[in-house]
């Protein structure tokens, strides 16, 4: 029973660490996310050095500020981000740079704050994608692609194998620079954080 109490205390310390984003880590989050967003808009790729720098700063920063619970929160944040984003990469719905960027952001913010950033990213990304689809007049084709993707995934098949236009690596695919959406979400999170903390 003493062991389970120690585990419970450790988990509680990790959760309390995650719920607060130290003011020293906010500029790190913004610098990493905005740099990645600018690169993604300009070249449609996020350099490895940006994600690696964010990952290292997240691990080192959280450990320096919160000690072992901070390291644990950084690793959990990175792990959660990879758990969510890596399957999207495998079905070619997301680029590898986006996955690595979100892993770095998870290491900087911890899992609790990463979930908030992920939700903001999903909402902003959905709104931007809808605007892009409407602007290009591609709504019927997009809805058809969505139905196809769901059907293929239900049958445990990779959708990009039978329809190349939905592969994020295809230059003819209708794509949105996801790194820029992640940057907007990080800005919104840091801006609104004092209002909800």
GUDRENKOL-819818 format. One line per field, with one value per atom (N, C-alpha, C, O): x, z, y; residue number from 1. Coordinates in steps of 0.02 Angstrom, whole numbers. Layout:
px X ...;
pz Z ...;
py Y ...;
resi NUM ...;
REM end
This chain:
px 40 0 43 22 101 144 165 171 177 197 142 157 79 25 16 -3 28 25 78 66 138 193 177 192 148 129 76 79 27 -27 2 -17 49 81 120 116 157 197 153 168 97 51 19 11 1 -28 21 2 84 135 145 153 142 149 90 100 29 -30 -29 -47 -9 -7 47 39 100 152 126 143 86 62 13 9 -25 -78 -51 -88 13 41 97 144 90 144 185 162 245 289 299 308 299 310 375 381 425 489 482 520 432 423 377 377 339 294 332 312 387 424 456 464 475 503 450 464 390 335 322 316 318 304 360 346 422 478 480 489 471 472 413 422 353 293 293 277 310 310 365 353 423 477 455 464 425 400 345 343 301 246 271 245 320 348 382 372 422 454 401 409 348 297 261 245 248 215 262 241 326 373 395 401 407 436 395 415 339 296 333 319 379 413 437 448 444 469 537 541 590 657 663 633 702 713 743 728 786 820 770 781 714 664 631 626 610 577 626 608 687 737 754 760 761 774 717 728 655 597 594 578 608 608 659 644 721 773 758 768 734 717 659 658 611 555 578 559 619 644 689 681 736 783 747 758 705 670 624 625 583 538 576 555 631 671 703 705 729 762 711 727 651 601 565 557 543 501 535 504 598 638 608 585 607 584 512 498 465 397 394 351 438 440 464 437 516 540 486 475 452 398 342 317 324 272 293 253 357 382 381 360 402 402 329 315 285 214 183 144 199 173 196 156 260 288 256 237 251 221 149 129 110 40 35 -6 76 75 92 59 143 162 108 96 77 23 -35 -66 -51 -106 -86 -124 -27 -7 25 18 60 96 49 65 -10 -56 -78 -88 -85 -103 -46 -59 15 72 72 85 57 58 8 21 -49 -99 -90 -132 -33 -14 -64 -77 -92 -136 -100 -128 -37 3 76 97 113 184 224 202 284 327 348 355 357 375 321 337 258 203 203 190 217 219 275 264 334 391 379 398 349 333 286 297 233 186 218 201 264 302 343 345 375 414 369 386 312 264 239 229 227 208 261 246 325 380 385 403 368 371 313 322 254 193 169 132 187 159 93 65 68 9 -55 -94 -68 -130 -135 -186 -83 -82 -78 -105 -44 -41 -111 -127 -152 -220 -258 -295 -250 -283 -258 -298 -192 -164 -188 -203 -192 -217 -289 -306 -332 -402 -406 -444 -367 -366 -342 -370 -290 -263 -317 -325 -353 -404 -460 -483 -481 -534 -511 -546 -452 -425 -411 -426 -382 -367 -430 -432 -482 -545 -575 -600 -573 -600 -560 -588 -493 -450 -459 -462 -464 -473 -540 -544 -593 -658 -656 -683 -623 -617 -578 -597 -524 -485 -525 -523 -561 -602 -657 -669 -689 -741 -712 -740 -654 -622 -601 -606 -578 -557 -616 -606 -676 -734 -729 -753 -697 -684 -725 -707 -782 -821 -847 -839 -879 -904 -848 -857 -792 -736 -708 -690 -704 -678 -724 -700 -789 -836 -832 -836 -824 -814 -751 -750 -697 -634 -640 -613 -676 -686 -724 -705 -776 -814 -769 -771 -728 -682 -631 -617 -603 -554 -585 -555 -645 -678 -691 -679 -715 -728 -664 -664 -610 -547 -520 -496 -525 -499 -542 -515 -607 -650 -630 -634 -609 -587 -512 -483 -481 -410 -364 -315 -381 -339 -313 -347 -253 -224 -257 -249 -293 -331 -286 -308 -226 -183 -161 -141 -166 -144 -191 -169 -255 -303 -323 -353 -307 -324 -267 -262 -225 -164 -178 -136 -235 -249 -257 -254 -266 -273 -207 -205 -155 -88 -57 -49 -40 -12 53 73 86 149 138 185 77 61 59 21 98 99 31 18 -11 -76 -131 -187 -114 -164 -179 -135 -241 -260 -234 -259 -182 -147 -149 -151 -147 -144 -80 -68 -40 21 3 -10 3 -20 24 0 88 133 111 119 84 60 -2 -12 -44 -104 -83 -111 -33 -7 22 12 56 83 28 33 -26 -83 -114 -134 -118 -146 -102 -127 -36 10 3 4 -3 -13 -78 -80 -132 -196 -192 -220 -157 -150 -113 -136 -56 -17 -55 -52 -90 -128 -186 -199 -221 -280 -262 -305 -202 -183 -194 -221 -174 -185 -259 -277 -302 -374 -406 -456 -378 -409 -368 -393 -306 -263 -285 -254;
pz 0 0 0 -28 32 32 -39 -55 -81 -149 -188 -224 -180 -217 -194 -234 -129 -105 -136 -152 -144 -175 -249 -274 -283 -353 -357 -401 -313 -313 -300 -334 -252 -237 -298 -316 -330 -388 -445 -478 -457 -510 -494 -538 -430 -409 -420 -443 -403 -413 -487 -506 -529 -601 -627 -667 -606 -630 -608 -647 -545 -523 -561 -572 -581 -621 -690 -718 -717 -785 -788 -838 -734 -737 -738 -752 -723 -724 -776 -774 -821 -870 -844 -844 -823 -794 -844 -904 -820 -864 -903 -957 -876 -912 -973 -1021 -972 -1028 -1083 -1139 -1066 -1116 -1176 -1233 -1166 -1224 -1264 -1325 -1230 -1265 -1311 -1369 -1283 -1323 -1384 -1440 -1373 -1429 -1480 -1540 -1458 -1505 -1548 -1609 -1518 -1556 -1604 -1663 -1580 -1622 -1679 -1736 -1664 -1717 -1769 -1828 -1747 -1794 -1840 -1901 -1812 -1853 -1900 -1958 -1875 -1917 -1977 -2032 -1966 -2021 -2072 -2132 -2048 -2095 -2134 -2195 -2101 -2134 -2188 -2241 -2175 -2225 -2284 -2342 -2270 -2323 -2365 -2426 -2333 -2370 -2365 -2393 -2330 -2321 -2286 -2299 -2243 -2202 -2138 -2136 -2086 -2022 -2010 -2006 -2005 -1997 -1932 -1881 -1935 -1876 -1818 -1760 -1834 -1780 -1738 -1678 -1768 -1729 -1678 -1619 -1702 -1656 -1604 -1545 -1624 -1576 -1523 -1464 -1544 -1497 -1447 -1387 -1473 -1428 -1380 -1321 -1404 -1362 -1306 -1247 -1323 -1273 -1223 -1163 -1248 -1202 -1156 -1098 -1182 -1141 -1086 -1028 -1105 -1055 -1003 -943 -1027 -981 -939 -879 -971 -935 -881 -825 -898 -848 -791 -733 -808 -756 -711 -650 -739 -699 -654 -597 -678 -639 -589 -531 -611 -570 -546 -512 -564 -544 -575 -632 -538 -566 -590 -644 -553 -580 -646 -688 -654 -717 -775 -830 -762 -814 -833 -891 -782 -794 -836 -883 -819 -857 -929 -975 -939 -1007 -1048 -1106 -1018 -1054 -1069 -1124 -1020 -1032 -1086 -1127 -1085 -1137 -1206 -1254 -1212 -1276 -1297 -1355 -1250 -1266 -1289 -1336 -1255 -1274 -1344 -1385 -1358 -1425 -1479 -1531 -1467 -1516 -1523 -1579 -1468 -1470 -1513 -1549 -1510 -1549 -1622 -1667 -1632 -1700 -1743 -1804 -1713 -1753 -1797 -1855 -1773 -1818 -1878 -1932 -1868 -1924 -1976 -2036 -1952 -1997 -2036 -2096 -2002 -2034 -2091 -2140 -2085 -2139 -2187 -2229 -2179 -2222 -2221 -2271 -2162 -2153 -2121 -2113 -2103 -2067 -2086 -2097 -2090 -2105 -2043 -1987 -2053 -1997 -1956 -1895 -1988 -1952 -1903 -1848 -1922 -1877 -1816 -1760 -1826 -1771 -1722 -1662 -1750 -1707 -1671 -1613 -1706 -1674 -1616 -1562 -1625 -1570 -1513 -1455 -1529 -1476 -1435 -1373 -1469 -1434 -1392 -1335 -1419 -1381 -1320 -1267 -1327 -1269 -1216 -1156 -1237 -1189 -1153 -1095 -1188 -1158 -1110 -1056 -1128 -1090 -1043 -995 -1053 -1014 -1044 -1087 -1023 -1057 -1049 -1096 -990 -979 -1024 -1056 -1025 -1068 -1142 -1184 -1157 -1227 -1253 -1310 -1212 -1234 -1251 -1301 -1211 -1225 -1292 -1333 -1303 -1366 -1424 -1478 -1414 -1466 -1485 -1544 -1435 -1449 -1487 -1535 -1465 -1501 -1572 -1619 -1581 -1647 -1691 -1749 -1663 -1701 -1722 -1779 -1677 -1694 -1746 -1795 -1736 -1785 -1852 -1905 -1848 -1910 -1948 -2010 -1912 -1945 -1979 -2035 -1944 -1973 -2034 -2085 -2028 -2085 -2144 -2202 -2129 -2183 -2218 -2279 -2179 -2210 -2254 -2309 -2229 -2270 -2334 -2388 -2330 -2389 -2439 -2499 -2413 -2457 -2492 -2551 -2455 -2485 -2536 -2589 -2519 -2564 -2630 -2683 -2625 -2685 -2721 -2774 -2692 -2721 -2720 -2766 -2669 -2666 -2613 -2591 -2592 -2538 -2558 -2518 -2616 -2632 -2635 -2611 -2665 -2670 -2601 -2587 -2558 -2490 -2449 -2413 -2454 -2418 -2443 -2403 -2508 -2537 -2511 -2495 -2507 -2480 -2406 -2385 -2368 -2297 -2290 -2248 -2329 -2327 -2346 -2316 -2397 -2419 -2365 -2352 -2332 -2279 -2222 -2199 -2201 -2146 -2166 -2127 -2227 -2252 -2253 -2231 -2277 -2280 -2210 -2198 -2165 -2097 -2060 -2022 -2072 -2041 -2065 -2027 -2127 -2155 -2144 -2173 -2101 -2083 -2144 -2149 -2190 -2249 -2248 -2224 -2274 -2278 -2337 -2394 -2324 -2377 -2433 -2491 -2418 -2469 -2522 -2577 -2508 -2557 -2618 -2673 -2607 -2662 -2690 -2744 -2656 -2680 -2664 -2608 -2713 -2702 -2683 -2651 -2703 -2690 -2615 -2596 -2573 -2501 -2464 -2403 -2500 -2470 -2460 -2508 -2398 -2383 -2420 -2429 -2442 -2479 -2553 -2589 -2577 -2647 -2659 -2625 -2706 -2719 -2744 -2739 -2772 -2796 -2743 -2755 -2684 -2630 -2604 -2604 -2583 -2552 -2480 -2438 -2467 -2403 -2367 -2398 -2302 -2258 -2216 -2188 -2211 -2171 -2097 -2063 -2072 -2004 -1951 -1898 -1966 -1919 -1903 -1847 -1953 -1941 -1897 -1856 -1905 -1862 -1790 -1743 -1782 -1716 -1684 -1624 -1724 -1698 -1674 -1621 -1713 -1693 -1628 -1585 -1622 -1562 -1501 -1447 -1510 -1455 -1434 -1375 -1483 -1467 -1429 -1380 -1452 -1418 -1347 -1300 -1339 -1273 -1225 -1169 -1247 -1203 -1189 -1133 -1238 -1229 -1180 -1137 -1187 -1145 -1079 -1035 -1072 -1013 -948 -900 -944 -881 -864 -805 -913 -901 -870 -834 -885 -860 -806 -774 -795 -746 -674 -627;
py -60 0 63 114 61 120 138 197 87 100 136 184 114 146 218 262 232 301 344 402 316 353 367 422 318 328 382 426 380 431 500 548 507 571 595 654 550 567 592 642 556 576 644 686 654 718 775 828 764 815 830 888 779 789 829 875 812 847 920 965 933 1003 1042 1102 1008 1041 1058 1111 1014 1025 1083 1118 1093 1143 1214 1261 1223 1290 1294 1255 1341 1352 1410 1467 1395 1446 1503 1491 1565 1623 1619 1648 1584 1576 1531 1537 1486 1440 1469 1444 1520 1551 1579 1566 1618 1641 1584 1589 1531 1473 1443 1429 1434 1407 1451 1426 1516 1562 1562 1561 1563 1564 1502 1507 1444 1381 1378 1363 1393 1387 1437 1420 1499 1551 1538 1546 1517 1501 1444 1448 1393 1336 1359 1339 1402 1427 1467 1459 1509 1549 1503 1512 1456 1409 1370 1359 1348 1308 1348 1322 1412 1454 1465 1461 1479 1496 1436 1441 1378 1322 1258 1207 1260 1200 1143 1084 1161 1111 1145 1205 1104 1128 1095 1034 1135 1105 1065 1083 1013 971 1010 997 1059 1096 1135 1145 1157 1194 1148 1164 1089 1041 1015 1009 1000 975 1028 1012 1090 1144 1150 1157 1148 1152 1094 1103 1034 975 981 969 1000 1006 1061 1053 1119 1174 1154 1174 1116 1093 1046 1053 997 949 983 973 1023 1056 1109 1113 1149 1203 1176 1200 1127 1098 1064 1068 1031 998 1051 1042 1104 1157 1192 1209 1203 1240 1195 1214 1136 1093 1029 988 1020 961 897 898 842 778 780 753 811 815 854 840 903 941 898 902 858 812 762 748 737 689 721 691 783 818 830 822 848 860 796 796 741 676 655 631 663 645 689 665 754 799 779 777 765 743 676 668 630 565 570 536 611 620 649 627 700 731 680 677 640 589 536 511 518 468 491 451 555 583 596 579 624 646 592 594 545 495 454 441 432 396 438 412 504 548 550 554 547 544 478 477 423 357 352 317 385 384 443 457 477 533 591 623 602 659 717 771 705 755 744 688 799 793 776 787 749 730 791 785 848 909 930 954 922 939 893 916 830 782 801 803 815 832 899 906 947 1011 1002 1030 962 952 914 925 868 834 884 879 931 982 1027 1044 1045 1087 1050 1079 985 944 944 946 941 942 1009 1012 1062 1129 1140 1168 1117 1135 1081 1097 1018 964 941 976 883 854 895 901 922 959 1020 1031 1060 1119 1100 1135 1044 1023 1007 1022 976 960 1024 1026 1075 1139 1167 1189 1166 1191 1148 1174 1082 1038 1055 1056 1068 1085 1151 1157 1200 1265 1255 1283 1214 1200 1167 1185 1118 1083 1131 1129 1175 1223 1273 1286 1302 1349 1315 1343 1256 1219 1201 1207 1181 1166 1227 1223 1284 1346 1368 1387 1365 1384 1336 1357 1271 1222 1233 1229 1246 1259 1321 1321 1373 1434 1421 1445 1382 1365 1324 1336 1275 1232 1273 1264 1317 1359 1408 1419 1437 1484 1451 1481 1389 1352 1318 1288 1321 1288 1213 1179 1185 1113 1077 1023 1107 1076 1007 960 998 931 878 822 896 849 833 776 883 873 828 784 839 796 724 676 716 649 616 557 656 630 610 559 651 634 568 526 559 496 438 384 448 395 378 320 429 418 378 329 397 361 289 243 279 211 168 111 197 160 144 89 192 181 129 89 129 78 8 -40 4 -61 -73 -119 -31 -37 -34 -71 11 22 93 138 103 170 207 187 261 296 322 323 343 373 323 343 259 209 205 190 219 214 282 285 336 402 450 476 463 502 575 607 601 672 688 746 637 650 639 646 621 613 681 719 698 764 776 834 723 730 745 763 738 750 826 861 851 923 950 1009 906 928 927 948 902 898 969 1012 979 1042 1041 1004 1082 1078 1145 1198 1140 1198 1191 1138 1244 1238 1231 1281 1170 1156 1188 1205 1196 1229 1300 1323 1335 1403 1403 1448 1352 1346 1331 1358 1288 1273 1337 1348 1378 1441 1487 1518 1492 1534 1508 1546 1442 1411 1426 1440 1423 1439 1512 1527 1557 1628 1638 1674 1606 1611 1583 1612 1528 1497 1544 1555 1571 1614 1679 1705 1705 1767 1757 1799 1701 1688 1654 1651 1628 1590 1629 1600 1693 1729 1737 1745 1736 1745 1684 1689 1624 1562 1527 1481 1549 1516 1532 1508;
resi 1 1 1 1 2 2 2 2 3 3 3 3 4 4 4 4 5 5 5 5 6 6 6 6 7 7 7 7 8 8 8 8 9 9 9 9 10 10 10 10 11 11 11 11 12 12 12 12 13 13 13 13 14 14 14 14 15 15 15 15 16 16 16 16 17 17 17 17 18 18 18 18 19 19 19 19 20 20 20 20 21 21 21 21 22 22 22 22 23 23 23 23 24 24 24 24 25 25 25 25 26 26 26 26 27 27 27 27 28 28 28 28 29 29 29 29 30 30 30 30 31 31 31 31 32 32 32 32 33 33 33 33 34 34 34 34 35 35 35 35 36 36 36 36 37 37 37 37 38 38 38 38 39 39 39 39 40 40 40 40 41 41 41 41 42 42 42 42 43 43 43 43 44 44 44 44 45 45 45 45 46 46 46 46 47 47 47 47 48 48 48 48 49 49 49 49 50 50 50 50 51 51 51 51 52 52 52 52 53 53 53 53 54 54 54 54 55 55 55 55 56 56 56 56 57 57 57 57 58 58 58 58 59 59 59 59 60 60 60 60 61 61 61 61 62 62 62 62 63 63 63 63 64 64 64 64 65 65 65 65 66 66 66 66 67 67 67 67 68 68 68 68 69 69 69 69 70 70 70 70 71 71 71 71 72 72 72 72 73 73 73 73 74 74 74 74 75 75 75 75 76 76 76 76 77 77 77 77 78 78 78 78 79 79 79 79 80 80 80 80 81 81 81 81 82 82 82 82 83 83 83 83 84 84 84 84 85 85 85 85 86 86 86 86 87 87 87 87 88 88 88 88 89 89 89 89 90 90 90 90 91 91 91 91 92 92 92 92 93 93 93 93 94 94 94 94 95 95 95 95 96 96 96 96 97 97 97 97 98 98 98 98 99 99 99 99 100 100 100 100 101 101 101 101 102 102 102 102 103 103 103 103 104 104 104 104 105 105 105 105 106 106 106 106 107 107 107 107 108 108 108 108 109 109 109 109 110 110 110 110 111 111 111 111 112 112 112 112 113 113 113 113 114 114 114 114 115 115 115 115 116 116 116 116 117 117 117 117 118 118 118 118 119 119 119 119 120 120 120 120 121 121 121 121 122 122 122 122 123 123 123 123 124 124 124 124 125 125 125 125 126 126 126 126 127 127 127 127 128 128 128 128 129 129 129 129 130 130 130 130 131 131 131 131 132 132 132 132 133 133 133 133 134 134 134 134 135 135 135 135 136 136 136 136 137 137 137 137 138 138 138 138 139 139 139 139 140 140 140 140 141 141 141 141 142 142 142 142 143 143 143 143 144 144 144 144 145 145 145 145 146 146 146 146 147 147 147 147 148 148 148 148 149 149 149 149 150 150 150 150 151 151 151 151 152 152 152 152 153 153 153 153 154 154 154 154 155 155 155 155 156 156 156 156 157 157 157 157 158 158 158 158 159 159 159 159 160 160 160 160 161 161 161 161 162 162 162 162 163 163 163 163 164 164 164 164 165 165 165 165 166 166 166 166 167 167 167 167 168 168 168 168 169 169 169 169 170 170 170 170 171 171 171 171 172 172 172 172 173 173 173 173 174 174 174 174 175 175 175 175 176 176 176 176 177 177 177 177 178 178 178 178 179 179 179 179 180 180 180 180 181 181 181 181 182 182 182 182 183 183 183 183 184 184 184 184 185 185 185 185 186 186 186 186 187 187 187 187 188 188 188 188 189 189 189 189 190 190 190 190 191 191 191 191 192 192 192 192 193 193 193 193 194 194 194 194 195 195 195 195 196 196 196 196 197 197 197 197;
REM end
